[in-house]
Amino acid sequence: MRATLLALLSAATLSSTTPALADEVPWLECADTTAWDPASPSCVEVPGSCDDVCCDGDDLWTRPQLLGDPCGFRSELAESGVAFRGIASQFYQDVSRGGNVGDSEYGGKIDYFLDLDGGKLGLQEGLLFNLHAETRFGEDVNQAAVGFAPVNGNMLLPNGDQITAVTQLTATQFLNEDGWAVTAGKFNSLDFFDLLVHNGRGVDGFMNGSMLTPLGLGRIVPLSFLGAGALKFRETEVEGALLVLDTNNVATRSGFDTLFDDGASVVGTWRFFGEIDGKSADVVLGGVWSSRQYRSTDAASYYFNPATGTLVAGEETGSWVLFAIPRATLWEGGCDDGRKIEAVSTFSITDGNPNPLDWSMNVGVTAHGLVRCRPADSIGVGYFYTGLASEFTSFVDPVIPLRDVQGVELYYRAAVTPWFHLTADLQMVEPARKRNETAVVPGLRGVIQF
């Protein structure tokens, strides 16, 4: 302490002397981020200098997240095994023509992601914890537009209310270097299929639910479910999965009180990797079977109970869906800068009863960085078709005449900054109700990563 005070007094005295003295005392010329080291003797960097760790090249307009990495705090947490990221999404959509009813709504979601690395935290090598919580606010136009083709798939979770809920909380233990792992917990279905096809969950890419997942799965795979199983990774990609899951939707509750009360479902997928004309391509093949009892869509199964004077619905035990998801890169930029055009498609077939859908398909083409000076922008065009099951349409037709659903979606996503993307979206959907005209739904989506 005494030496430090003497050094400070000497600095104050010498700084008030003539400039020529600096030539004889070199430490007077040390920069603000350095200090004089008598042992060297020379100027040395001051450890923990904020200028050194967060102010160099991390300005508001170029940082990847809005909050950046203040004084290296985010990076230090990640190195210690704690990684956090957030996404704030805002939507405005207008049913400007056709559909069920003309309406315009504003709403949004805030997604919180927390990843814990058990190895870095000193718990267990290869152990990972993943948490995804969501806050939903405002309204959407899913019901106002059309049925069987939600025009804002992301706003389906956690539910239709303004609420905050944990929709995913999983633990995954890697078993070996070949990529095998076991996993258990609460799963978010949009997150799960984003692992398979990188569909953007409706906040980065297409917005219509028909473009995000095989729509036939909606009958037997809840939006959020409890489950456990095995995963096989190939580098960072999921190569295979086998999960046993509860059939109840638990997006806003723990679900342990009803675990497997209504049966179980088994999900199996495997991805086959390859190339087409030297460019990456793959296809995911999968299927789901459920043991749950569902209300039948066959009118012949309904009967009148004279004792109660009511119409009793028939039931079907078990349901299944098979699906395929091919993906291929059509074009790549020559500078390895992420500029590319890729195509993704999904096909699914179902049992047709109790599932109200018979089959579904979609195909989407997305161009990333098509304009060279806008490498982070993307543009996409997609088409989807959903065939309703004949038993279901025959049952409902006397009251509400129905038809198959089809539509197109176009969007352009502009990267205003690396952390703020603004998307213009247009959907045109031929609704299931025959009396309704084609729904035209323009919209805007703003996404901030923080």
Sine and cosine of phi, psi and omega as CSV:
sin_phi,cos_phi,sin_psi,cos_psi,sin_omega,cos_omega
0.00,0.00,-0.70,0.71,-0.02,-1.00
-0.88,0.47,-0.66,0.76,0.01,-1.00
-0.91,0.42,-0.61,0.79,0.00,-1.00
-0.90,0.43,-0.68,0.73,0.01,-1.00
-0.90,0.44,-0.66,0.75,0.03,-1.00
-0.89,0.46,-0.63,0.78,0.01,-1.00
-0.91,0.42,-0.66,0.75,0.00,-1.00
-0.91,0.41,-0.66,0.75,0.03,-1.00
-0.90,0.44,-0.63,0.77,0.02,-1.00
-0.90,0.43,-0.65,0.76,0.01,-1.00
-0.89,0.45,-0.67,0.74,0.00,-1.00
-0.91,0.42,-0.63,0.77,-0.02,-1.00
-0.93,0.37,-0.73,0.68,-0.07,-1.00
-0.94,0.34,-0.53,0.85,-0.02,-1.00
-0.92,0.39,-0.32,0.95,0.00,-1.00
-1.00,-0.07,0.02,1.00,0.00,-1.00
-1.00,0.07,-0.08,-1.00,-0.04,-1.00
-0.95,0.32,0.44,-0.90,0.00,-1.00
-0.85,0.53,-0.46,0.89,-0.05,-1.00
-0.89,0.45,-0.42,0.91,-0.03,-1.00
-0.92,0.40,-0.43,0.90,0.01,-1.00
-0.89,0.45,-0.49,0.87,0.02,-1.00
-0.92,0.39,-0.49,0.87,-0.02,-1.00
-1.00,-0.01,-0.33,0.94,-0.02,-1.00
-0.85,-0.52,1.00,-0.01,-0.16,-0.99
-0.87,0.49,-0.51,0.86,-0.12,-0.99
-0.93,0.37,-0.17,0.98,0.09,-1.00
-0.92,0.40,-0.38,0.93,-0.05,-1.00
-1.00,-0.06,0.11,0.99,0.02,-1.00
-0.89,0.46,0.63,-0.78,0.01,-1.00
-0.94,0.34,0.20,-0.98,-0.03,-1.00
-0.88,0.47,-0.46,0.89,-0.06,-1.00
-1.00,-0.08,0.18,0.98,0.00,-1.00
-0.80,-0.60,0.20,-0.98,0.05,-1.00
-0.60,-0.80,0.40,-0.91,-0.04,-1.00
-0.98,0.21,0.78,-0.62,0.05,-1.00
-0.94,-0.33,0.96,-0.26,-0.04,-1.00
-0.88,0.48,-0.45,0.89,-0.04,-1.00
-0.94,0.35,-0.47,0.88,-0.10,-0.99
-0.94,0.34,-0.80,0.60,-0.27,0.96
-1.00,0.10,0.76,-0.65,-0.01,-1.00
-0.19,-0.98,0.12,-0.99,0.09,-1.00
-0.99,0.12,0.72,-0.69,0.01,-1.00
-0.82,-0.57,0.45,-0.89,0.02,-1.00
-0.91,0.41,0.63,-0.78,0.05,-1.00
-1.00,0.09,0.86,-0.51,0.00,-1.00
-0.87,0.49,0.63,-0.77,0.07,-1.00
0.98,0.17,0.21,0.98,0.03,-1.00
-0.89,0.46,0.82,-0.57,-0.03,-1.00
-0.89,0.45,-0.59,0.81,0.03,-1.00
-0.87,0.50,-0.54,0.84,-0.09,-1.00
-0.97,0.24,-0.54,0.84,-0.16,-0.99
-0.97,-0.24,-0.35,0.94,-0.08,-1.00
-0.68,-0.73,-0.20,0.98,-0.09,-1.00
-0.99,-0.13,-0.22,0.98,-0.06,-1.00
-1.00,0.05,0.97,-0.22,0.07,-1.00
0.98,0.18,0.14,0.99,-0.02,-1.00
-0.92,-0.40,0.91,0.42,0.01,-1.00
-1.00,-0.05,0.15,-0.99,-0.12,-0.99
-0.86,0.51,-0.54,0.84,-0.15,-0.99
-1.00,-0.01,-0.21,0.98,-0.04,-1.00
-0.88,-0.47,-0.20,0.98,-0.02,-1.00
-0.93,0.36,0.50,-0.87,-0.04,-1.00
-0.96,0.28,-0.44,0.90,0.05,-1.00
-0.84,-0.54,0.46,-0.89,-0.02,-1.00
-0.85,0.53,-0.68,0.73,-0.03,-1.00
-0.99,0.16,-0.19,0.98,0.03,-1.00
0.90,0.43,-0.51,-0.86,-0.01,-1.00
-0.77,-0.64,0.95,0.31,-0.14,-0.99
-0.87,0.50,0.90,-0.44,0.01,-1.00
0.80,0.60,0.52,0.86,0.06,-1.00
0.96,0.27,0.23,0.97,-0.09,-1.00
-0.91,0.41,-0.70,0.71,0.00,-1.00
-0.90,0.44,-0.67,0.74,0.00,-1.00
-0.91,0.41,-0.66,0.75,0.01,-1.00
-0.90,0.44,-0.63,0.78,0.06,-1.00
-0.89,0.46,-0.69,0.72,-0.01,-1.00
-0.89,0.45,-0.65,0.76,0.04,-1.00
-0.91,0.40,-0.41,0.91,0.03,-1.00
-1.00,0.00,-0.05,1.00,0.05,-1.00
0.97,-0.23,0.19,0.98,-0.01,-1.00
-0.84,-0.54,0.91,-0.42,-0.01,-1.00
-0.84,-0.54,0.81,-0.59,0.00,-1.00
-0.82,-0.57,0.62,-0.78,0.14,-0.99
-0.51,-0.86,0.47,-0.88,0.00,-1.00
-0.73,-0.68,0.47,-0.88,0.03,-1.00
-0.72,-0.70,0.85,-0.53,0.08,-1.00
-0.95,-0.31,0.89,-0.46,-0.05,-1.00
-0.90,-0.44,0.70,-0.71,0.05,-1.00
-0.82,-0.58,0.65,-0.76,-0.06,-1.00
-0.78,-0.63,0.66,-0.75,0.21,-0.98
-0.74,-0.67,0.85,-0.52,0.01,-1.00
-0.73,-0.69,0.51,-0.86,-0.07,-1.00
-0.72,-0.70,0.86,-0.51,0.13,-0.99
-0.99,0.15,1.00,0.06,-0.15,-0.99
-0.98,0.18,-0.30,0.95,-0.02,-1.00
-0.37,-0.93,0.60,-0.80,0.08,-1.00
0.92,0.40,-0.43,-0.90,-0.02,-1.00
0.96,0.27,-0.26,-0.97,0.01,-1.00
-0.96,0.27,-0.69,0.73,0.00,-1.00
-0.34,-0.94,0.60,-0.80,0.05,-1.00
-0.94,0.35,0.78,-0.62,-0.05,-1.00
-0.30,-0.95,0.47,-0.88,0.12,-0.99
-0.72,-0.70,0.66,-0.75,-0.08,-1.00
-0.61,-0.79,0.47,-0.88,0.12,-0.99
-0.88,-0.48,0.70,-0.72,0.03,-1.00
-0.34,-0.94,0.00,-1.00,-0.01,-1.00
-0.16,-0.99,0.04,-1.00,-0.01,-1.00
-0.64,-0.77,0.55,-0.84,0.20,-0.98
-0.86,-0.52,0.87,-0.49,-0.02,-1.00
-0.96,-0.27,0.75,-0.66,0.03,-1.00
-0.90,-0.45,0.83,-0.56,-0.01,-1.00
-0.89,-0.47,0.77,-0.64,0.04,-1.00
-0.76,-0.65,0.85,-0.52,0.01,-1.00
-0.89,-0.45,0.78,-0.63,0.02,-1.00
-0.89,-0.45,0.78,-0.62,0.02,-1.00
-0.99,-0.16,0.95,-0.32,-0.05,-1.00
-0.89,0.46,-0.51,0.86,0.02,-1.00
-0.92,0.40,-0.74,0.67,-0.01,-1.00
-0.93,0.36,-0.45,0.89,0.01,-1.00
-1.00,0.09,-0.02,1.00,0.02,-1.00
0.98,0.18,0.34,0.94,-0.01,-1.00
-1.00,-0.07,-0.89,0.47,-0.07,-1.00
-0.31,-0.95,0.78,-0.63,0.04,-1.00
-0.90,0.44,0.71,-0.70,0.03,-1.00
0.99,0.11,0.06,1.00,0.00,-1.00
-0.99,-0.11,0.79,-0.61,-0.02,-1.00
-0.79,-0.62,0.66,-0.75,0.12,-0.99
-0.90,-0.44,0.69,-0.72,0.00,-1.00
-0.78,-0.63,0.80,-0.60,0.05,-1.00
-0.84,-0.54,0.69,-0.72,0.08,-1.00
-0.73,-0.68,0.92,-0.39,0.07,-1.00
-0.93,-0.37,0.48,-0.88,-0.07,-1.00
-0.69,-0.72,0.66,-0.75,0.16,-0.99
-0.91,-0.41,0.85,-0.53,0.00,-1.00
-0.95,-0.30,0.71,-0.70,0.03,-1.00
-0.63,-0.77,0.34,-0.94,0.00,-1.00
0.97,0.25,-0.32,-0.95,-0.07,-1.00
-0.78,-0.62,0.17,-0.99,0.08,-1.00
-0.72,-0.70,0.10,-0.99,-0.03,-1.00
-0.93,-0.37,0.39,0.92,-0.03,-1.00
-0.85,0.53,-0.71,0.70,0.00,-1.00
-0.97,0.23,-0.53,0.85,-0.01,-1.00
-0.94,0.34,-0.47,0.88,-0.07,-1.00
-0.99,0.14,-1.00,0.07,-0.06,-1.00
-0.57,-0.82,0.32,-0.95,0.14,-0.99
-1.00,-0.04,0.37,-0.93,0.04,-1.00
0.90,0.44,0.27,0.96,0.07,-1.00
-0.34,-0.94,0.95,0.32,-0.05,-1.00
-0.87,0.50,0.85,-0.53,-0.10,-0.99
-0.97,0.25,-0.17,0.99,0.09,-1.00
-0.68,-0.73,1.00,0.07,-0.07,-1.00
-0.90,0.43,-0.54,0.84,-0.05,-1.00
-0.92,0.40,-0.52,0.86,-0.05,-1.00
-0.98,0.20,0.03,1.00,0.09,-1.00
-0.94,0.35,-0.41,0.91,-0.03,-1.00
-0.95,-0.31,0.52,-0.86,-0.11,0.99
-0.92,0.39,-0.63,0.78,0.15,-0.99
-0.35,-0.94,-0.28,-0.96,-0.06,-1.00
-0.99,0.16,0.05,1.00,-0.05,-1.00
-0.98,-0.18,0.21,-0.98,0.12,-0.99
-1.00,0.09,0.96,-0.29,-0.21,-0.98
-0.41,-0.91,0.39,-0.92,0.16,-0.99
-0.90,-0.43,0.75,-0.66,-0.06,-1.00
-0.48,-0.88,0.46,-0.89,0.13,-0.99
-1.00,0.02,0.93,-0.36,-0.04,-1.00
-0.99,-0.14,-0.18,0.98,0.08,-1.00
-0.51,-0.86,0.74,-0.68,0.10,-0.99
-0.46,-0.89,0.98,-0.21,-0.13,-0.99
-0.80,-0.60,0.41,-0.91,0.14,-0.99
-0.85,-0.53,0.77,-0.64,-0.02,-1.00
-0.80,-0.60,0.78,-0.63,0.02,-1.00
-0.90,-0.44,0.90,-0.43,0.08,-1.00
-0.97,0.25,0.69,-0.73,-0.12,-0.99
-0.99,-0.14,-0.51,0.86,-0.03,-1.00
-0.38,-0.92,0.00,-1.00,-0.03,-1.00
-0.98,0.19,-0.11,0.99,0.04,-1.00
-0.99,0.16,-0.06,1.00,0.07,-1.00
0.99,-0.11,0.12,0.99,0.02,-1.00
-0.98,0.17,0.63,-0.77,-0.02,-1.00
-0.49,-0.87,0.40,-0.92,0.14,-0.99
-0.92,-0.40,0.53,-0.85,-0.07,-1.00
-0.60,-0.80,0.46,-0.89,0.02,-1.00
-0.37,-0.93,0.43,-0.90,0.06,-1.00
0.65,-0.76,-0.49,-0.87,0.00,-1.00
-0.96,-0.27,0.82,-0.57,-0.13,-0.99
-0.92,-0.39,0.61,-0.79,0.14,-0.99
-0.99,-0.11,0.86,-0.51,-0.11,-0.99
-0.90,0.43,-0.58,0.81,0.04,-1.00
-0.92,0.39,-0.62,0.78,0.06,-1.00
-0.90,0.43,-0.65,0.76,-0.03,-1.00
-0.89,0.45,-0.71,0.70,-0.01,-1.00
-0.97,0.23,-0.35,0.93,0.13,-0.99
-0.92,0.40,-0.53,0.85,0.10,-1.00
-0.90,0.44,-0.55,0.83,-0.07,-1.00
-0.99,0.14,-0.67,0.74,-0.15,-0.99
-0.82,-0.57,-0.02,1.00,0.00,-1.00
0.79,0.62,0.81,0.59,-0.08,-1.00
-0.99,0.11,-0.09,1.00,0.06,-1.00
0.99,0.11,-0.01,1.00,0.05,-1.00
0.84,0.55,0.33,0.94,0.01,-1.00
1.00,0.08,-0.04,1.00,0.06,-1.00
-0.94,-0.34,-0.14,0.99,0.00,-1.00
-0.55,-0.83,1.00,0.05,-0.07,-1.00
0.80,-0.60,-0.60,-0.80,-0.02,-1.00
-0.93,0.37,0.48,-0.88,-0.03,-1.00
-0.96,-0.26,-0.53,0.85,-0.07,-1.00
-0.92,0.40,0.71,-0.70,0.00,-1.00
-0.86,0.51,-0.46,0.89,0.02,-1.00
-0.93,0.37,-0.32,0.95,0.02,-1.00
-1.00,-0.10,-0.12,0.99,-0.10,-0.99
-1.00,-0.09,-0.64,0.77,-0.05,-1.00
-0.60,-0.80,0.28,-0.96,0.19,-0.98
-0.88,0.47,0.92,-0.40,-0.20,-0.98
-0.90,0.44,-0.44,0.90,0.00,-1.00
-0.89,0.45,-0.32,0.95,0.01,-1.00
-0.95,0.33,-0.29,0.96,-0.07,-1.00
-0.87,0.49,-0.41,0.91,-0.01,-1.00
-0.97,0.26,-0.56,0.83,-0.16,-0.99
-0.85,-0.52,-0.11,0.99,0.07,-1.00
-0.89,-0.45,0.93,-0.36,-0.02,-1.00
-0.91,0.42,0.31,-0.95,0.04,-1.00
-0.90,0.44,-0.57,0.82,0.07,-1.00
-0.63,-0.78,0.74,-0.67,-0.14,-0.99
-0.56,-0.83,0.41,-0.91,0.15,-0.99
-1.00,0.03,0.64,-0.77,-0.02,-1.00
-0.17,-0.98,0.07,-1.00,0.03,-1.00
-0.40,-0.92,0.40,-0.92,0.01,-1.00
0.15,-0.99,-0.37,-0.93,-0.06,-1.00
-0.84,-0.54,0.55,-0.84,0.04,-1.00
-0.79,-0.61,0.52,-0.85,0.09,-1.00
-0.81,-0.59,0.86,-0.51,-0.01,-1.00
-0.97,-0.25,0.57,-0.82,0.18,-0.98
-0.87,-0.50,0.98,-0.18,-0.19,-0.98
0.85,0.52,-0.89,-0.46,-0.02,-1.00
-0.99,-0.12,-0.02,1.00,-0.05,-1.00
-0.99,-0.15,0.60,-0.80,0.11,-0.99
-0.97,0.23,0.88,-0.47,0.01,-1.00
-1.00,-0.01,-0.61,0.80,0.00,-1.00
-0.49,-0.87,0.39,-0.92,0.01,-1.00
-0.48,-0.88,0.61,-0.79,0.12,-0.99
-0.64,-0.77,0.93,-0.36,-0.09,-1.00
-0.81,-0.58,0.60,-0.80,0.21,-0.98
-0.95,-0.32,0.81,-0.59,-0.12,-0.99
-0.73,-0.69,0.44,-0.90,0.09,-1.00
-0.96,0.26,0.54,-0.84,-0.08,-1.00
-1.00,0.04,-0.03,1.00,-0.02,-1.00
-1.00,-0.06,0.61,-0.79,0.07,-1.00
-0.98,0.19,0.83,-0.56,-0.08,-1.00
-0.83,-0.56,0.57,0.82,-0.07,-1.00
-0.87,0.50,-0.55,0.83,-0.08,-1.00
-0.90,-0.44,0.29,0.96,0.02,-1.00
-0.48,-0.88,0.16,-0.99,-0.03,-1.00
-0.95,0.33,-0.66,0.75,0.04,-1.00
1.00,0.04,-0.11,0.99,-0.05,-1.00
-0.93,0.36,-0.43,0.90,-0.02,-1.00
-0.95,0.30,-0.31,0.95,0.01,-1.00
-0.86,-0.51,0.32,0.95,-0.09,-1.00
-0.86,0.52,0.88,-0.47,0.05,-1.00
0.88,0.47,0.29,0.96,0.08,-1.00
-0.90,0.43,-0.51,0.86,-0.04,-1.00
-0.93,-0.38,0.50,0.86,0.04,-1.00
1.00,-0.09,-0.11,-0.99,-0.04,-1.00
-0.66,-0.75,0.35,-0.94,0.09,-1.00
-0.84,-0.55,0.48,-0.88,0.04,-1.00
-0.86,-0.51,0.81,-0.59,0.01,-1.00
-0.91,-0.42,0.78,-0.62,0.06,-1.00
-0.74,-0.67,0.74,-0.67,0.04,-1.00
-0.65,-0.76,0.46,-0.89,0.14,-0.99
-0.54,-0.84,0.69,-0.73,-0.03,-1.00
-0.96,-0.30,0.73,-0.68,0.04,-1.00
-0.95,-0.31,0.87,-0.50,-0.05,-1.00
-1.00,-0.06,0.53,-0.85,0.04,-1.00
-0.23,-0.97,-0.28,-0.96,0.02,-1.00
-0.63,-0.78,0.50,-0.86,0.13,-0.99
-0.78,-0.63,0.90,-0.43,-0.02,-1.00
0.83,0.56,0.64,0.77,0.05,-1.00
0.98,0.19,0.07,1.00,0.00,-1.00
-0.92,-0.39,0.49,-0.87,-0.09,-1.00
-0.89,0.45,0.59,-0.81,0.05,-1.00
-0.42,-0.91,0.48,-0.88,0.07,-1.00
-0.38,-0.92,0.23,-0.97,0.06,-1.00
-0.61,-0.79,0.71,-0.70,0.06,-1.00
-0.97,-0.24,0.82,-0.57,0.09,-1.00
-0.93,-0.37,0.69,-0.72,-0.05,-1.00
-0.37,-0.93,0.17,-0.99,0.03,-1.00
-0.39,-0.92,0.40,-0.92,0.03,-1.00
-0.72,-0.70,0.71,-0.71,0.11,-0.99
-0.78,-0.62,0.69,-0.73,-0.02,-1.00
-0.83,-0.55,0.62,-0.78,0.03,-1.00
-0.99,-0.10,0.04,1.00,-0.08,-1.00
-0.93,0.37,0.44,-0.90,0.14,-0.99
-1.00,0.01,0.80,-0.59,-0.03,-1.00
-0.88,-0.48,0.42,-0.91,0.09,-1.00
-0.93,0.37,0.75,-0.66,-0.05,-1.00
-0.95,0.32,0.54,-0.84,0.11,-0.99
-0.99,-0.16,0.11,0.99,0.01,-1.00
-1.00,-0.04,0.87,-0.49,-0.03,-1.00
-0.87,0.50,-0.49,0.87,-0.04,-1.00
-0.92,0.39,-0.32,0.95,-0.03,-1.00
-1.00,0.09,-0.15,0.99,0.01,-1.00
-1.00,0.06,0.58,-0.82,0.00,-1.00
-0.58,-0.81,0.37,-0.93,-0.01,-1.00
-1.00,-0.08,0.79,-0.61,0.02,-1.00
-0.99,-0.13,0.96,-0.27,-0.05,-1.00
-0.91,0.41,-0.42,0.91,-0.03,-1.00
-0.93,0.37,-0.60,0.80,-0.01,-1.00
-0.97,-0.25,-0.22,0.97,-0.02,-1.00
0.93,0.36,0.48,0.88,-0.04,-1.00
-0.82,-0.58,0.34,-0.94,0.09,-1.00
-1.00,0.00,0.83,-0.56,-0.06,-1.00
-0.98,-0.20,0.77,-0.64,-0.01,-1.00
-0.98,0.18,0.65,-0.76,0.11,-0.99
-0.97,0.25,0.30,-0.95,-0.02,-1.00
-0.79,-0.61,0.49,-0.87,0.08,-1.00
-0.85,-0.52,0.73,-0.68,0.02,-1.00
-0.99,-0.12,0.85,-0.52,0.04,-1.00
1.00,0.00,0.49,-0.87,0.05,-1.00
-0.37,-0.93,0.43,-0.90,-0.03,-1.00
-0.58,-0.81,0.40,-0.92,0.07,-1.00
-0.59,-0.81,0.70,-0.71,0.14,-0.99
-0.91,-0.42,0.62,-0.79,-0.04,-1.00
-0.56,-0.83,0.38,-0.93,0.08,-1.00
-0.67,-0.74,0.64,-0.77,-0.03,-1.00
-0.73,-0.69,1.00,0.00,0.07,-1.00
-0.99,0.11,0.53,-0.85,0.01,-1.00
-0.59,-0.81,0.63,-0.77,-0.01,-1.00
-0.51,-0.86,0.57,-0.82,0.12,-0.99
-1.00,0.01,0.84,-0.55,-0.06,-1.00
-1.00,-0.03,-0.50,0.87,-0.04,-1.00
-0.41,-0.91,0.57,-0.82,0.05,-1.00
-0.73,-0.68,0.61,-0.79,0.08,-1.00
-0.93,0.37,0.43,-0.90,-0.10,-0.99
-0.99,0.14,-0.09,1.00,-0.09,-1.00
-0.95,-0.31,0.23,0.97,0.01,-1.00
0.80,0.60,0.72,0.70,-0.07,-1.00
-0.94,-0.34,0.26,0.97,0.01,-1.00
1.00,0.08,-0.04,1.00,0.02,-1.00
-0.97,0.24,0.84,-0.54,-0.04,-1.00
-0.28,-0.96,0.27,-0.96,0.14,-0.99
-0.84,-0.54,0.80,-0.60,-0.02,-1.00
-0.73,-0.68,0.43,-0.91,0.01,-1.00
-0.84,-0.55,0.69,-0.73,0.04,-1.00
-0.74,-0.68,0.64,-0.77,0.00,-1.00
-0.64,-0.77,0.47,-0.88,0.10,-0.99
-0.76,-0.65,0.60,-0.80,0.08,-1.00
-0.75,-0.66,0.65,-0.76,0.07,-1.00
-0.55,-0.83,0.57,-0.82,0.12,-0.99
-0.79,-0.62,0.49,-0.87,-0.06,-1.00
-0.77,-0.64,0.01,-1.00,0.04,-1.00
-0.96,0.27,-0.28,0.96,0.02,-1.00
0.99,0.17,-0.24,0.97,0.07,-1.00
-0.20,-0.98,0.92,-0.39,0.37,0.93
-1.00,0.03,-0.03,1.00,0.01,-1.00
-0.94,0.33,0.81,-0.59,0.01,-1.00
-0.95,0.31,-0.21,0.98,0.04,-1.00
-0.98,-0.20,0.61,-0.79,0.03,-1.00
-1.00,-0.07,-0.70,0.72,0.03,-1.00
-0.34,-0.94,0.28,-0.96,0.05,-1.00
-0.47,-0.88,0.41,-0.91,0.07,-1.00
-0.44,-0.90,0.38,-0.92,0.16,-0.99
-0.46,-0.89,0.33,-0.94,0.12,-0.99
-0.57,-0.82,0.74,-0.67,0.00,-1.00
-0.73,-0.68,0.65,-0.76,0.06,-1.00
-0.88,-0.48,0.81,-0.59,-0.05,-1.00
-0.81,-0.59,0.74,-0.67,0.06,-1.00
-0.93,-0.35,0.84,-0.55,0.03,-1.00
-0.97,-0.24,0.82,-0.57,0.02,-1.00
0.90,0.44,0.61,0.79,-0.02,-1.00
-0.88,0.48,-0.60,0.80,0.11,-0.99
-1.00,-0.01,0.86,-0.51,-0.15,-0.99
-0.84,0.55,-0.62,0.78,-0.04,-1.00
-0.99,0.15,0.02,1.00,0.06,-1.00
-0.79,-0.61,0.92,0.40,-0.14,-0.99
-0.92,0.38,-0.37,0.93,-0.03,-1.00
-1.00,-0.08,-0.04,1.00,0.07,-1.00
-0.98,0.18,0.37,-0.93,0.08,-1.00
-0.55,-0.83,0.44,-0.90,0.03,-1.00
-0.69,-0.72,0.64,-0.77,-0.05,-1.00
-0.63,-0.78,0.50,-0.86,0.11,-0.99
-0.70,-0.72,0.72,-0.70,-0.06,-1.00
-0.63,-0.78,0.42,-0.91,0.06,-1.00
-0.73,-0.68,0.65,-0.76,0.04,-1.00
-0.68,-0.73,0.45,-0.89,0.02,-1.00
-0.61,-0.79,0.75,-0.66,0.00,-1.00
-0.81,-0.59,0.90,-0.44,0.01,-1.00
-1.00,-0.02,0.85,-0.52,0.02,-1.00
-0.98,0.21,0.56,-0.83,-0.01,-1.00
-0.93,0.37,0.62,-0.78,-0.05,-1.00
-0.90,0.44,-0.59,0.80,0.03,-1.00
-0.89,0.46,-0.63,0.78,-0.02,-1.00
-0.93,0.36,-0.72,0.69,-0.02,-1.00
-0.92,0.40,-0.60,0.80,0.03,-1.00
-0.91,0.42,-0.57,0.82,-0.01,-1.00
-0.95,0.31,-0.63,0.78,-0.10,-0.99
-1.00,-0.02,-0.44,0.90,-0.13,-0.99
-0.79,0.62,-0.64,0.77,-0.01,-1.00
-0.86,0.51,-0.43,0.90,-0.01,-1.00
-0.97,-0.23,-0.75,0.66,-0.01,-1.00
-0.76,-0.65,0.98,-0.20,0.05,-1.00
-0.88,0.48,0.76,-0.65,-0.08,-1.00
-0.86,-0.51,0.29,-0.96,0.09,-1.00
-0.56,-0.83,0.16,-0.99,0.06,-1.00
-0.91,0.41,0.38,-0.92,-0.05,-1.00
-0.95,-0.31,0.71,-0.71,0.09,-1.00
-0.55,-0.84,0.40,-0.91,-0.02,-1.00
-0.17,-0.98,0.13,-0.99,0.04,-1.00
-0.77,-0.64,0.45,-0.89,0.06,-1.00
-0.66,-0.75,0.69,-0.73,0.07,-1.00
-0.77,-0.64,0.63,-0.78,0.05,-1.00
-0.52,-0.85,0.42,-0.91,0.17,-0.99
-0.75,-0.67,0.84,-0.54,0.01,-1.00
-0.96,-0.29,0.88,-0.47,-0.01,-1.00
-0.97,-0.24,0.78,-0.63,0.07,-1.00
-1.00,0.07,0.99,-0.10,0.03,-1.00
-0.91,0.43,-0.71,0.71,0.18,-0.98
-0.67,-0.74,0.15,-0.99,0.06,-1.00
-0.86,0.51,-0.40,0.92,-0.05,-1.00
-0.96,-0.28,-0.07,1.00,0.02,-1.00
-0.78,-0.63,0.88,-0.47,0.01,-1.00
-0.88,-0.48,0.71,-0.70,0.02,-1.00
-0.89,-0.46,0.80,-0.60,-0.09,-1.00
-0.87,-0.49,0.75,-0.66,0.19,-0.98
-0.99,-0.16,0.78,-0.62,-0.13,-0.99
-0.76,-0.65,0.60,-0.80,0.06,-1.00
-0.67,-0.74,0.80,-0.61,0.04,-1.00
-0.82,-0.57,0.65,-0.76,0.10,-0.99
-0.77,-0.64,0.90,-0.43,-0.16,-0.99
-0.78,-0.62,0.80,-0.61,0.14,-0.99
-0.99,0.14,0.92,-0.39,-0.17,-0.99
-0.97,0.24,0.24,-0.97,0.00,-1.00
-0.93,0.37,-0.59,0.80,0.01,-1.00
-0.95,0.30,0.84,-0.54,-0.07,-1.00
-0.90,0.43,-0.51,0.86,-0.06,-1.00
-0.96,0.27,-0.27,0.96,-0.04,-1.00
-1.00,0.01,0.62,-0.79,0.06,-1.00
-0.98,0.19,0.25,-0.97,0.03,-1.00
-0.84,0.54,0.78,-0.63,-0.01,-1.00
-0.99,0.15,0.76,-0.65,0.09,-1.00
-0.92,-0.39,0.88,-0.47,-0.13,-0.99
-0.77,-0.63,1.00,-0.08,0.16,-0.99
-0.99,0.14,0.39,-0.92,-0.02,-1.00
-0.27,-0.96,0.24,-0.97,0.08,-1.00
-0.80,-0.60,0.57,-0.82,0.04,-1.00
-0.69,-0.72,0.82,-0.58,0.07,-1.00
-0.90,-0.43,0.78,-0.62,-0.07,-1.00
-0.80,-0.60,0.81,-0.58,0.04,-1.00
-0.89,-0.45,0.81,-0.58,0.11,-0.99
-0.99,-0.12,0.79,-0.61,-0.06,-1.00
-0.77,-0.64,0.00,0.00,0.00,0.00
